[in-house]
Amino acid sequence: MKVGIVGSGMVGSATAYALARRGFKVTLFERHRYAAMETSFANGGQLSASNAETWTHPSTLLKGIKWML
């Protein structure tokens, strides 16, 4: 069976790999020259329990400034 996967980020690449190992013929479509150049590139889709606060709240912005200094 042939399968097409759009996006070669972490999820797309892992899915393509798993399906290929199971015998599927996989085509991976990516609009960029290299894999993982959008969300996966800089952990844009990262879910983290330690950062579960609203980033636009003034107290969080102050924390961010303190962390940078």
Steps between C-alpha positions, in 0.01 A plus 500: 500500500622852419480777759571872467599707801502879492772655713837358598518627855544272798152350474497468121845342488427261786171399341666444162771289662252287695281441194801414282613244756154343479534459124315807371639697207528850647539833323588789727407847369686805634496855366839592646838381381573310823288304745371650825545865403178639648342405832749220568793731421487700823258297714213726396256222576651410834262412780648548841329471837752740654402779259123473540428865564362781290790672325320831456429548870708789644647287780627245247658772288685627807622148576631470145695823531650381831597165343683678218698716742 
